[in-house]
Amino acid sequence: MSNKTKTYAGIPEEYHEYANSKVVLQPVIYDGTSTWGKGANRGPAAFLEASENMELFDIPTRSEVWKQGIHLASELKGFDRPDQMVEAVYSQVKKYLIDEKLVTLFGGEHSVSIGSMRAVGELDPDITFVQIDAHADLRPAYEGTPYNHACAMSEISRSHPILQVGIRSMDVSEWPLMDHERVYFMHEIREQSDWMSHAVKQCTDKIYITVDLDAFDSSLMPATGTPEPGGFYYYEVLDFISQLARHKDVIGFDIVELAPQSNSRAADFLAAKLYYQMLSQIFHHKS
């Protein structure tokens, strides 16, 4: 990301200043362990460009959440190994948490979430990590490292409760590693009208949300490393986020795995809108 963008979505500088901002947006440029579709390292730039072309009045909440202050941090990039990236993300997120910021990240492949969740997890053993994703991502290691995108939830699942939503693809080795009472498989979601309220009740008071964009149906989100059919539509995810924000204290979130396509910007705009509307829901329910 060349980062021509000075502020998130072109907001006035006074709402970008770190001291004045309730939110930090941390771009992470990393695509070192993806195993099929490449390009997630270009996701943050595409997301920020789309964000600059987005209307900033949120209709459902009738709010302008950017006025809470959103600090666009300098991108994290240039890593030779995934463990270096994880440690850098961990250190930055820990600093933001100490400064009492709402931490948000935009990746990058899903391995960027590992360091963020590690830092958040140190705050409280009872924080629930809500994963919205097509894949289980519970492998203890993959291709020689525990910091592979296929391992994104493994480390945190050993110390904290996790809730997995939208899962529809996994390796058989991950089956015994799941807490099956807290997994919402996509084919089962389609048959359960009350799954959202049930899932929310399973979370502790504080939550962190990680959104892999392949959770969305591949007709909406083809621009990702492994687009899976049969996924969520936009308002299904936003409705779930709204319920989580209404009943729980969201202390941070990340959005990962945007691999932009040159022939279509629709997926970039979906990611931009999702980020902004997640913030809008969180602050709407904090007030």
Backbone as a ProteinNet text record, in pm:
[ID]
protein_1_A
[PRIMARY]
MSNKTKTYAGIPEEYHEYANSKVVLQPVIYDGTSTWGKGANRGPAAFLEASENMELFDIPTRSEVWKQGIHLASELKGFDRPDQMVEAVYSQVKKYLIDEKLVTLFGGEHSVSIGSMRAVGELDPDITFVQIDAHADLRPAYEGTPYNHACAMSEISRSHPILQVGIRSMDVSEWPLMDHERVYFMHEIREQSDWMSHAVKQCTDKIYITVDLDAFDSSLMPATGTPEPGGFYYYEVLDFISQLARHKDVIGFDIVELAPQSNSRAADFLAAKLYYQMLSQIFHHKS
[TERTIARY]
84.9	0	88.3	73.4	152.7	107.4	-17.5	-75.8	-72.3	-136.5	-162	-264.6	-342.9	-445.5	-381.5	-413.9	-362.2	-448.8	-580.3	-672.8	-768.8	-829.6	-930.1	-1049.3	-1086.9	-1204.3	-1201.3	-1082.1	-1070	-1130.6	-1145.3	-1205.5	-1111.5	-1164.5	-1078.1	-966.7	-855.2	-735.9	-761.8	-846.3	-870.7	-934.8	-1006.6	-1068.6	-977	-861	-760.6	-653.3	-634.6	-529.4	-545	-434.9	-438.8	-503	-465.2	-515.3	-665.5	-719.8	-861.5	-947.3	-885.4	-955.6	-989.3	-1114.1	-1154.5	-1119.6	-1095.8	-1070.7	-933.5	-863	-741.1	-765.8	-732.8	-738.9	-596.1	-559.7	-424.4	-423.3	-369.3	-354.1	-232.5	-247.8	-138.6	-119.9	-3	26.5	98.2	22.9	86.3	4.2	74.3	12.3	114	187.7	300.7	267.3	148.1	118.7	-3.2	-64.1	-182.5	-144.1	-237.4	-204.8	-271.6	-357.6	-416.3	-422.4	-536.5	-545.5	-459.5	-372.7	-286.9	-348.2	-295.8	-336.3	-388.6	-396.6	-446.6	-356.4	-230.7	-141	-187.3	-266.6	-319.3	-455.7	-506.7	-638.6	-651.7	-559.2	-574.1	-580.6	-500.4	-502.8	-636.6	-688.7	-817.6	-930.2	-922.7	-1021.7	-1020.5	-902.9	-893.6	-939	-907.8	-953.7	-1105.7	-1165.2	-1311.4	-1372.4	-1307.6	-1360.2	-1367.1	-1274.1	-1273.7	-1391	-1454.2	-1565	-1698.8	-1706.1	-1823.3	-1890.5	-2023.3	-2097.2	-2081.1	-2066.4	-2031.8	-2147.6	-2268.5	-2386.8	-2441.9	-2447.3	-2497.5	-2647.7	-2723.6	-2869.2	-2929.6	-2891.2	-2956.8	-2942.1	-2826.4	-2805.4	-2824.5	-2844.5	-2859.2	-2744.4	-2623.8	-2506.7	-2391.8	-2293.9	-2167.4	-2056.3	-2027.1	-1937.4	-1795.1	-1758.5	-1623.7	-1595.8	-1702.1	-1683.4	-1638.5	-1637.4	-1577.2	-1424.9	-1371.8	-1227.4	-1176.4	-1117.4	-1061.6	-918.7	-823.3	-682.7	-633.5	-590.1	-532.4	-384	-345.4	-206.9	-120.4	9.2	102.2	94.9	97.1	83.7	199.6	168.9	271.4	301.8	430.7	465	612.3	653.8	794.6	844.2	757.6	796.4	847.6	956.9	1013.1	952.7	904.9	851	719.4	627.9	499.6	512	610.5	625.2	663.9	741.4	776	651.4	567.1	442.5	353.6	336.6	250.8	301.4	430.7	487.7	468.9	484.1	465.7	321.4	227.4	85.9	54	102.6	81	129.2	249.1	306.8	224.7	182	104.3	-32.8	-99.3	-233.1	-226.8	-125.4	-110	-97.9	-23.4	-9.9	-144.9	-220.6	-350.8	-446.5	-440.3	-527.6	-491.7	-363.3	-318.8	-371.2	-376.1	-426.7	-579.3	-643.5	-789.5	-857	-799	-858.7	-942	-1043.8	-1109.6	-1018.3	-967.7	-867.7	-935.6	-902.2	-952.5	-835	-837	-732.1	-795.1	-720.6	-759.2	-638.8	-656.6	-548.6	-560.5	-467.9	-386	-466.2	-391	-448.8	-483.9	-552.2	-609.3	-504.2	-383.8	-279.7	-251.8	-289.6	-265.6	-348.5	-455.4	-541.2	-477.3	-380.5	-323.6	-262	-179.6	-115.1	-213.7	-316.3	-418	-496.3	-538.4	-614.6	-529.2	-401.5	-312.2	-307.5	-295.2	-290	-422.1	-531.8	-663.7	-687.3	-645.2	-667	-596.9	-491	-419.6	-499.9	-599.4	-678.9	-765.2	-824.5	-927.9	-945.7	-939	-954.9	-1095.9	-1191.4	-1330.6	-1377.2	-1289.9	-1327.6	-1359.1	-1470	-1505.7	-1458.4	-1400	-1354.7	-1454.5	-1521.9	-1626.4	-1565.6	-1566.5	-1508.5	-1620.5	-1626.1	-1721	-1639.7	-1660	-1560.2	-1619.9	-1569	-1606	-1526.4	-1408.6	-1315.3	-1293.2	-1265.1	-1247	-1118.3	-1009.7	-881.5	-830.2	-842	-802.5	-680.2	-613	-494.1	-387.5	-326.5	-219.5	-98.3	-73.5	33.5	-0.8	51.9	27.6	145.4	195.1	311.6	428.1	446.7	566.4	559.9	441.8	433.9	298.2	293.8	165.9	103.6	172.1	125.1	76	23.9	-35.8	-180.3	-231.9	-371	-468.7	-431	-515.6	-512.5	-431.1	-415.8	-467.6	-542.2	-573.5	-640	-722.6	-797	-735.7	-630.7	-578.2	-522.7	-434.6	-369.9	-472.2	-561.5	-654.3	-757	-787.4	-887.1	-838.6	-707.8	-653.9	-660.5	-692.9	-696.7	-828	-911.6	-1033.6	-1148.5	-1271.5	-1384.6	-1389.2	-1417.8	-1437.9	-1575.6	-1635.9	-1763.6	-1739.6	-1768.6	-1740.2	-1871.6	-1882.2	-2008.3	-1985.7	-2066.4	-2061.4	-1971	-1920.3	-1821.6	-1883.4	-1813.9	-1860	-1746.3	-1624.1	-1510.5	-1405.1	-1354.8	-1255.6	-1187.8	-1075.5	-1006.1	-1055.8	-1055.2	-1105.2	-1026.8	-900.3	-818.8	-868.3	-946.4	-996.1	-1122.3	-1191.1	-1317.9	-1306.6	-1209.6	-1200.4	-1149.6	-1100.6	-1050.2	-1159.1	-1277	-1386.6	-1462.3	-1513.7	-1614.7	-1749.2	-1804.4	-1919.1	-2043.8	-2047.4	-2160.3	-2153.7	-2036.5	-2017.6	-1982.3	-2020.4	-1995.2	-2128.8	-2143.5	-2263.7	-2226.2	-2246.9	-2218	-2320.9	-2274.6	-2360.5	-2484.1	-2470.3	-2587.6	-2691.1	-2648.6	-2741.6	-2805.6	-2729.2	-2782	-2905.9	-2902.2	-3014.1	-3143	-3130.6	-3247.1	-3288.9	-3218.9	-3243.3	-3275.7	-3398.9	-3438.9	-3387.4	-3356.9	-3316.8	-3168.6	-3087.5	-2946.5	-2871.7	-2905.5	-2831	-2846	-2968.6	-2990.6	-2927.1	-2930.9	-2869.2	-2717.8	-2657.3	-2512.7	-2469.9	-2545.5	-2511.3	-2511.6	-2608.5	-2618	-2499.6	-2432.7	-2317.8	-2190	-2192.5	-2073.5	-2065.5	-1943.2	-1921.4	-1947.1	-1936.2	-1972.4	-1884	-1755.6	-1663	-1632.2	-1628.6	-1600	-1504.5	-1435.1	-1354.5	-1406.8	-1420.1	-1476.1	-1369.1	-1352.1	-1265.2	-1349.2	-1346.1	-1426.3	-1334.2	-1340.1	-1276.5	-1379.9	-1346.6	-1445	-1494.9	-1426.4	-1481.4	-1603.6	-1641.6	-1769.2	-1886.3	-1868.3	-1974	-1981.6	-2101.2	-2118	-2024.2	-1973.1	-1874.7	-1934.2	-2067.1	-2128.5	-2110.9	-2102.7	-2079.3	-1930.9	-1854.4	-1714.3	-1627.8	-1609.3	-1515.8	-1370.3	-1349.6	-1215.6	-1154.1	-1129.7	-1068.5	-991.6	-902.2	-810.3	-877.6	-984.4	-1057.6	-1206.7	-1265.3	-1408.7	-1491.8	-1579.9	-1661.8	-1808.4	-1875.7	-2018.3	-2099.7	-2221.4	-2313.5	-2298	-2241.1	-2213	-2319.4	-2282.1	-2373.3	-2398.4	-2512.9	-2537.2	-2514.2	-2505.3	-2452.6	-2532.1	-2664.4	-2742.4	-2753	-2730.4	-2722.7	-2605.9	-2491.2	-2373.9	-2395.1	-2447.3	-2467.5	-2569.7	-2672.4	-2770.7	-2706.6	-2620.5	-2551.7	-2459.3	-2385.1	-2298.7	-2381.4	-2497.3	-2583.3	-2628.6	-2666.4	-2707.3	-2591.8	-2473.4	-2356.5	-2328.8	-2332.8	-2303.2	-2408.8	-2532.4	-2640.8	-2626.5	-2577.4	-2577.6	-2438.7	-2331.1	-2196.9	-2106.9	-1996.1	-1895.9	-1790.4	-1795.5	-1700.5	-1573.3	-1464	-1341.8	-1245.3	-1281.4	-1198.6	-1248.6	-1201.8	-1235.2	-1133.5	-1131.4	-1050.4	-1130.2	-1091.9	-1146.5	-1027.5	-1032.8	-916.3	-957.1	-854.8	-863.4	-929.9	-926.1	-965.7	-848.6	-870.5	-770.1	-830.2	-813.2	-888	-864.4	-969.1	-964.1	-970.3	-887	-875.7	-1001	-1078.6	-1194.9	-1323.5	-1318.7	-1438.2	-1398.1	-1467.1	-1440.4	-1552.2	-1650.8	-1765.3	-1723.3	-1631.6	-1586.3	-1510.4	-1432.3	-1360.2	-1459.4	-1567	-1665.7	-1744	-1771.9	-1837.4	-1754.3	-1623.9	-1535.4	-1534.6	-1530.2	-1529.4	-1658.8	-1770.1	-1900.8	-1916.6	-1872	-1882.1	-1805.3	-1682.5	-1601.9	-1674.3	-1722.8	-1785.3	-1914.3	-1991.1	-2117.2	-2095.5	-1987.6	-1953.6	-1923.7	-1843.2	-1816.5	-1945.6	-2030.3	-2154.4	-2241	-2252.5	-2332.4	-2270.9	-2140.2	-2073	-2095.8	-2075.9	-2089	-2236	-2322.7	-2464.8	-2514.4	-2467	-2513.3	-2432	-2321.1	-2246.9	-2312.4	-2383.7	-2440	-2567
-118.8	0	123.6	203.2	324	427.4	408	494.8	641.6	670.9	809.4	868.2	778.8	820.9	876.3	999.6	1062	1026.2	1021.7	988.7	882.1	809.1	710.2	779.4	732	780	929.7	990.1	1132.3	1220.3	1166.3	1246.2	1360.2	1467.3	1580.1	1536.7	1602.2	1566.3	1563.7	1654	1658.3	1530.5	1458.3	1332.4	1212.8	1238.1	1135.1	1134.2	1247.3	1257.1	1147.9	1084	968.5	1004.5	1116	1153.7	1178.2	1220.4	1253	1135.9	1023.7	913	802.2	758.6	642.6	511	519.6	400.1	409.3	298	287.5	184.8	221.2	130.6	94.9	-31.6	-78.7	-164.5	-113.1	-197.2	-290.1	-415.1	-511.5	-571.7	-546.6	-590.3	-724.6	-832.9	-963.9	-1069.7	-1149	-1258.9	-1372.8	-1398.6	-1490.4	-1636.5	-1674.3	-1816.6	-1862.9	-1775.8	-1819	-1930.9	-2022.7	-2146.7	-2160	-2066.4	-2072.9	-1933.6	-1865.2	-1732.4	-1632	-1565.1	-1462.4	-1323.5	-1227.9	-1089.7	-1021	-1091.2	-1028.2	-915.2	-915.3	-804.1	-672.7	-683.1	-562.8	-522.5	-600.5	-572.9	-439.5	-403.2	-275.4	-153.8	-150.9	-36.9	-27.1	-142.7	-143.4	-102	-149.4	-114.2	35.7	94.3	236.5	322.3	278.9	353.5	350.9	233.4	223.7	308.5	311	387.8	536.8	585.2	726.5	763	662.5	686.8	640	634.1	585.3	700.9	704.9	803.9	774	876.5	857.8	880.8	895.9	894	751.9	688.3	551.3	554.7	501.1	510.6	429.9	301.7	225.2	287.4	346.3	405.6	557.1	614.7	760	834	788.9	844.3	866.2	942.8	962.2	917.9	788.9	731.3	785.3	838.7	892.5	1006.5	1069.1	1177.6	1127.9	995.3	938	945.3	970.5	973.5	837.3	829.8	704.1	733.4	684.7	707.4	598.5	638.9	545.1	531.5	418.1	394.9	364.2	382.5	344.2	193.6	153.7	11.8	-70.3	-192.2	-288.7	-373.5	-382.7	-452.8	-492.3	-566.3	-598.5	-716.6	-811.9	-925.9	-1041.9	-1101.4	-1218.1	-1348.8	-1348.4	-1471.2	-1438.8	-1535.5	-1508.9	-1479	-1538.8	-1511.4	-1365.9	-1307.1	-1165.6	-1078.1	-1112.7	-1037.5	-1047.7	-1168.9	-1189.1	-1107.6	-1107.6	-1033.2	-882.7	-833.7	-690.7	-648.8	-729.5	-699.7	-702.8	-803.4	-815.5	-689.7	-644.8	-529.2	-402.7	-381.9	-262.2	-265.9	-380.1	-390.2	-373.1	-430.2	-415	-267	-191.4	-47.7	22.5	-9.5	54.8	21	-101.6	-142.1	-69.2	-53.6	21.9	164.9	218.7	355	360.5	248.1	237.4	274.2	229.5	247.6	124.9	146.3	34.7	-6.6	-128.2	-174.4	-239.5	-193.3	-255.6	-278.3	-392.2	-425.6	-458.3	-426.7	-473	-542.1	-671.1	-748.5	-746.8	-814.3	-918.3	-1047	-1156.1	-1289	-1309.3	-1421.6	-1438.3	-1457.2	-1490	-1503.8	-1372	-1257.3	-1128.9	-1117.3	-1195.4	-1189.4	-1252.6	-1340.9	-1415.8	-1322.1	-1228.6	-1135.5	-1044.1	-1000.7	-914.3	-988.6	-1110.4	-1188.1	-1224	-1245.5	-1274	-1155.1	-1034.6	-915.2	-892.8	-907.4	-889.9	-995.7	-1118.7	-1227.8	-1210.2	-1133	-1108.1	-1020.3	-950	-860.4	-936	-1046.7	-1112.7	-1255	-1355.3	-1493.4	-1525.4	-1436.6	-1464.2	-1395.5	-1329.9	-1270.2	-1381.4	-1365.9	-1459.7	-1404.9	-1490.8	-1454.6	-1510.4	-1420.3	-1457.2	-1458.5	-1575.2	-1594.7	-1609.6	-1519.2	-1527	-1566	-1687.5	-1745.7	-1866.9	-1896.4	-2020.8	-2139.7	-2114.3	-2220.9	-2226.7	-2347.2	-2365.6	-2301	-2307.5	-2245	-2288.8	-2418.6	-2471.8	-2562.6	-2569.4	-2653	-2597.8	-2682.4	-2634.2	-2582.6	-2639.7	-2593.2	-2636.6	-2562.2	-2596.3	-2547.1	-2633.4	-2601.7	-2548.9	-2611.7	-2585.5	-2470.7	-2411.5	-2299.4	-2296.1	-2257.4	-2236.1	-2100.4	-2021.9	-1888.4	-1881.6	-1992.2	-2000.2	-1950.2	-1904.2	-1857	-1968.5	-2094	-2207.9	-2237.6	-2164.6	-2183.9	-2063.7	-1975.7	-1845.1	-1854.1	-1956.4	-1965.6	-2064	-2131.9	-2241	-2190.6	-2093.2	-2046.5	-1993.9	-1907	-1843.6	-1943.4	-2046.7	-2145	-2227.7	-2228.8	-2307.2	-2231.7	-2103.9	-2024.7	-1950.5	-1940	-1861.1	-1930.3	-1897	-1947.9	-1882.1	-1962.9	-1908.8	-1953	-1867.6	-1896.6	-1891.1	-1999.3	-2008.7	-2008.1	-1915.1	-1891.5	-1892.7	-1970.8	-1973.7	-2079.3	-2168.6	-2267.4	-2363.1	-2385	-2477.5	-2547.3	-2536.2	-2603.2	-2627.6	-2752.4	-2783.7	-2916.4	-2940.2	-3067.9	-3158.5	-3288.8	-3383.2	-3374.4	-3334.5	-3324.1	-3215.4	-3121.2	-3011.3	-3048.5	-3153.1	-3191	-3213	-3291.9	-3313.4	-3191.5	-3090.7	-2970.9	-2866.7	-2890.2	-2794.9	-2809.9	-2697.4	-2698.6	-2697.7	-2815.5	-2828.4	-2758.1	-2726.4	-2650.4	-2503.5	-2461.4	-2320.6	-2305.4	-2401.3	-2394.5	-2389.5	-2292.9	-2277.6	-2302.7	-2426.6	-2462.6	-2397.9	-2360.8	-2284.8	-2363.4	-2491.1	-2568.4	-2580.4	-2568.6	-2572.4	-2435.6	-2329.6	-2194.4	-2173.9	-2227.7	-2210.6	-2272.5	-2360.6	-2431.3	-2378	-2275	-2227.5	-2078.1	-2044.7	-1904.2	-1824.8	-1892.9	-1823	-1840.3	-1875.9	-1906.6	-1784	-1666.3	-1547.1	-1521.6	-1521.6	-1494.4	-1602.1	-1725.5	-1834.7	-1815.7	-1777.6	-1757.1	-1641.6	-1532.6	-1416.8	-1455.1	-1534.3	-1575.4	-1661	-1726	-1809.7	-1729.8	-1601.7	-1518	-1460.2	-1437.6	-1365.9	-1216.5	-1136.9	-995.3	-918.9	-953.9	-887.5	-980	-922.2	-1003.4	-931	-1011.1	-964.4	-1038.6	-968.7	-1028	-1033.8	-1150.5	-1163	-1207.2	-1129.2	-1155.4	-1190.6	-1315.9	-1356.2	-1334.9	-1256.1	-1219.3	-1337.6	-1452.7	-1568.9	-1625.3	-1565.7	-1600.6	-1566	-1461.8	-1422.7	-1521.4	-1532	-1616.8	-1570.2	-1665.6	-1632	-1545.7	-1541.7	-1451.7	-1306.5	-1280.8	-1146.4	-1117.5	-1220.1	-1201.5	-1303.3	-1283.9	-1369.2	-1330.1	-1207.4	-1151.4	-1190.5	-1318.4	-1369.6	-1495.8	-1538	-1646.2	-1777.1	-1811.6	-1935.3	-1905.4	-1855.4	-1824	-1951.4	-1955.6	-2074.6	-2045.2	-2133	-2113.7	-2139.9	-2089.9	-2120.5	-2035.9	-1917.2	-1835.2	-1732	-1639.5	-1535.7	-1430.9	-1363.2	-1240.4	-1122.7	-1003.6	-890.7	-861.8	-850.9	-810.3	-920.2	-1044.3	-1149.2	-1122.8	-1090.1	-1061.7	-934.1	-830.3	-704.3	-720.2	-798.9	-822.7	-893.5	-988.7	-1059.1	-964.6	-882.2	-782.3	-689.1	-648.4	-558.8	-623.2	-750.2	-819.6	-833.3	-862.9	-871.3	-737	-629.4	-496.7	-450.9	-494	-453.1	-516.1	-638.2	-713.2	-732.8	-705.9	-733.4	-611.2	-613.2	-506.6	-550.7	-493.9	-529	-447.1	-513.7	-440.2	-432.4	-497.1	-488.5	-583.5	-561.7	-653.6	-640.8	-742	-735.9	-788.8	-743.6	-792.5	-832.6	-954.7	-1008.4	-1077.8	-1104.5	-1189.9	-1125.3	-991.8	-927.9	-936.9	-1004	-1013.8	-946.9	-816.2	-739.2	-786.9	-773	-810.4	-685	-679	-557.6	-530.1	-633.6	-615.3	-583.2	-577.2	-545.1	-488.1	-380.6	-317.6	-341.2	-421.2	-442.8	-504.6	-600.5	-666	-567.9	-478.8	-378.1	-288.6	-252.4	-164.1	-236.2	-365.1	-443.5	-439.9	-462.2	-461.5	-324.5	-219	-83.3	-53.7	-90.1	-65	-148	-273.3	-359.3	-300.2	-256.6	-197.2	-78.1	11.1	133.6	102.6	7.3	-24.3	-105.5	-180.9	-244.9	-139.1	-41.6	68.2	140.6	166.2	237.5	162	30.7	-49.6	-50.8	-64.6	-70.8	57.5	172.3	298.8	337.5	295	320.2	253.3	133.2	59.1	91.9	161.5	208.4	332.1	405.5	533.6	514.7
0	0	0	-103.7	-112.5	-10.3	38.3	142.1	103.9	-13.2	-48.2	48.4	109.5	203	329.6	362.2	484.5	604.3	583.5	690	639	730.9	692.7	627.5	507.4	434	407.1	416.3	391.3	498.9	621.3	729.2	767.4	824.9	863.7	959.2	947.4	1024.5	1175	1223.2	1368.2	1419.8	1333.3	1373.5	1348.4	1294.6	1270	1379	1446.9	1547	1652.7	1686.2	1777	1910.5	1966.4	2098.3	2098.5	1983.1	1973.9	1927.3	1896.2	1831.1	1929.8	1926.8	2006.5	1936.3	1805	1723.7	1659.4	1655.2	1574.5	1465.3	1343.2	1229.1	1188.7	1204.6	1175.8	1048.7	938.3	819.7	835.9	794.4	800.9	661.5	605.1	468.8	476.9	460.4	472.3	399.1	319.6	245.9	228.9	335.9	325.4	334.1	387	404.6	326.6	246.9	171.6	76.2	57.3	-14.1	-149.6	-186	-320.2	-380.2	-365.8	-423.9	-349.2	-420.6	-361.7	-380.3	-305.6	-323.5	-200.2	-86	36.4	84.4	42.1	77.4	12.9	-94.4	-160	-104.5	-10.2	44.9	115.3	204.7	274.5	183	78.4	-13.1	-84.8	-129.5	-199.1	-104.3	17.9	120.2	147.9	163.1	194	75.8	-45.9	-163.5	-171.6	-149.5	-151.1	-40.2	75	188.2	157.1	76.6	39.9	-49.9	-109.9	-202.1	-143.4	-13.5	56.9	130.8	126.2	203.7	352.9	434.2	574.6	671.8	618.6	704.8	701.8	820.6	829.1	852.9	758.4	764.5	880	898.9	1006.6	1144.7	1173.8	1306.5	1306.6	1187.4	1171.8	1240.1	1207.6	1276.2	1178.9	1224.4	1153	1247.6	1243.7	1343.5	1331.7	1217.6	1202.1	1300.6	1351.5	1447	1584.1	1605	1726.2	1720	1601.1	1578.8	1537.6	1418.5	1367	1321.5	1396.5	1364.1	1269.9	1151.1	1055.1	1085.7	1142.2	1181.3	1059.5	1075.5	969.3	947.8	822.4	790.4	846	884.5	922.1	799.8	763.3	640	642.9	538.1	518.7	598.5	626.5	709.2	624.7	669.5	601.1	650.5	775.3	834.4	906.6	912.5	978.1	1126.7	1195.3	1338.2	1362.5	1271.3	1283.3	1272.5	1176.8	1158.3	1281.8	1334.1	1450.9	1569.4	1591.6	1704.1	1685.7	1562.8	1537.7	1560.9	1513.9	1535.7	1685.3	1753.2	1898.1	1971.4	1941	2010.7	1987	1861.7	1830.8	1897.7	1888.3	1946.7	2098.3	2160.5	2305.1	2342.6	2265	2290.7	2279.3	2175.7	2157.8	2272.2	2317.4	2427.3	2556.6	2580.2	2698.4	2692.3	2571.1	2551.3	2542.4	2567.9	2574.8	2443.4	2333.3	2202.3	2163.5	2081.4	2015.7	1900.9	1905.9	1810.3	1691.3	1571.3	1448.9	1354.8	1287.1	1189.7	1055.8	950.4	818.3	755.6	720.8	659.5	509.1	445.6	497.6	513.6	510.3	530.5	677.6	707.5	840.3	949.7	915	1017.9	1089.3	1029.6	1096.3	1223.8	1234.3	1352.6	1475	1455.4	1567.3	1671.2	1626.8	1719.3	1787.8	1713.8	1772.7	1880.1	1850.8	1948.4	2069.2	2049	2161.1	2257.2	2203.2	2287	2359.3	2287.5	2348.6	2456.1	2428.2	2521.5	2653.5	2656.5	2781.1	2877.5	2824.8	2909.2	3008.6	2961.9	3041.1	2989.8	3076.9	3031.4	2984.9	3014.2	2979.5	2851.4	2781.3	2653.6	2553	2482.3	2375.9	2241.7	2161.7	2027.8	1927	1857.6	1762.3	1622.9	1561.5	1429.3	1326.9	1230.6	1119.6	996.2	945	855.3	783.7	666.4	597.7	648.2	703.7	739.8	890.9	939.7	1083.7	1135.4	1057.3	1093.3	1230	1258.7	1389.3	1383.3	1271	1265.1	1361.4	1444.1	1532.9	1455.5	1339.4	1251.5	1110	1013.3	872.9	791.1	704.6	621.1	705	820.8	899.9	997.1	1016.2	1108.6	1177.9	1306.2	1373.6	1338.7	1256.6	1222.1	1077.5	1028.9	896.3	903.4	790.9	790.3	827.4	803.7	839.2	989.1	1063.1	1208.7	1287.2	1222.8	1282.5	1418.6	1439.6	1566.2	1665	1627.1	1709.3	1842.6	1838.5	1961	2061.6	2017	2110.8	2162.9	2085	2128.7	2246.8	2270.6	2381.4	2514.7	2510.3	2634.3	2655.9	2550.8	2559.4	2486.2	2523.7	2445.7	2307.8	2207.1	2073.1	2023.6	1942.6	1878.7	1728.5	1658.5	1515.4	1437.5	1343.5	1273.3	1122.6	1052.3	906.4	848.4	931.8	887.8	785.9	677.5	574.4	500.5	555.4	494.8	602.2	609.5	711.8	678.9	745.6	737.3	849	823.6	923.8	1054.8	1047.3	1168.5	1263.2	1212.3	1295	1372.8	1328	1390.9	1541.7	1589.1	1734.4	1811.1	1743	1809.1	1832.8	1778.7	1788.2	1919.1	1967	2071.8	1998.9	1976.9	1886.4	1937.9	2065.3	2119	2076.8	2027.8	1991.5	1843.7	1762.8	1618.9	1545.8	1456.8	1376	1229.8	1188.5	1050.3	958.1	840.6	749.6	708.5	685	641.4	752.9	877.7	989.8	1014.7	991.4	1007.9	921.3	800.9	707.8	761.2	858.2	912.2	1049.7	1100.8	1236.8	1235.2	1260.1	1255.5	1375.7	1485.1	1608	1640	1542	1570.7	1623.4	1575.1	1617.6	1767.1	1814.9	1956.8	2043	1997.2	2071.7	2077.1	1964.6	1958.2	2049	2047.1	2129.8	2277.5	2318.4	2458.2	2502.1	2407.7	2441.1	2462.2	2430.8	2445.7	2586.6	2632.2	2756.7	2734.3	2840.1	2829.7	2731.4	2726.3	2634.5	2517.2	2396.9	2278.8	2183.6	2105.2	1992.7	1870.2	1758.6	1637.8	1528.6	1467.5	1351.1	1232.1	1126.5	1006.9	891	848.1	723	613.9	513.6	411.8	330.6	339	269.4	342	457	519.9	428.8	348	254.8	138.4	82.1	-35.2	-147	-222.1	-325.7	-436.7	-450.2	-548.1	-508.1	-377.2	-325.7	-306.5	-269.7	-233.3	-306.8	-437.4	-510.5	-486.1	-434.4	-420.6	-287.8	-272.4	-150.9	-185.2	-95.6	-128	-163.3	-89.4	-115.5	-108.2	-217.4	-215.3	-207.4	-108.1	-84.4	-115.6	-190.8	-215	-88.5	-89.7	18.7	142.4	129.1	246.6	277.8	366.5	412.3	304.3	317.7	244.7	338.6	282.3	357.5	484.7	472.4	588.9	694	657.2	759.5	853.9	797.1	879.7	960.3	896	967.6	1079.7	1056.9	1163.6	1282.9	1255.2	1362.9	1439.2	1365.9	1430.1	1518	1468.5	1544.7	1675.1	1669.9	1792.3	1890.9	1838.6	1926.4	1991.9	1913.5	1966.3	2066.4	2046	2135.9	2274.2	2277.8	2402.9	2465.2	2390.5	2438.2	2420.7	2491	2480.4	2380.1	2260.4	2154.5	2175.7	2209	2241.6	2123.1	2011.9	1892.8	1786.3	1663.5	1555.7	1442.7	1359	1237.6	1120.1	1001.2	874.7	788.3	734.3	664.4	534.2	454.4	335.7	214	204.5	78.9	-19.3	-131.4	-237.9	-360.8	-375.2	-475.3	-618.3	-699	-839.7	-924.9	-1026.9	-1107.2	-1190.4	-1219.3	-1306.6	-1231.2	-1098	-1019.8	-884.7	-845.9	-716.2	-615.5	-654.4	-566.4	-433.6	-437.9	-314.8	-225.7	-285.9	-207.9	-133.8	-202.6	-142.9	-34.4	-53.6	51	179.1	164.2	281.4	349.4	268.1	323.2	398.3	338.1	400.3	527.3	522.8	640	757.3	732.9	839.3	901.8	817	867.8	942.4	890.4	957.4	1084.6	1091.9	1219	1324.7	1289.9	1383.4	1421.8	1322.9	1350	1450.3	1432.8	1525.4	1666.5	1672.5	1803.1	1882.4	1819.3	1892.8	1913.5	1823.9	1842.4	1970.8	1995.6	2113.5	2237.9	2222.7	2341.1	2400.5	2317.9	2364.5	2445.9
[MASK]
+++++++++++++++++++++++++++++++++++++++++++++++++++++++++++++++++++++++++++++++++++++++++++++++++++++++++++++++++++++++++++++++++++++++++++++++++++++++++++++++++++++++++++++++++++++++++++++++++++++++++++++++++++++++++++++++++++++++++++++++++++++++++++++++++++++++++++++++++++++++++++++++

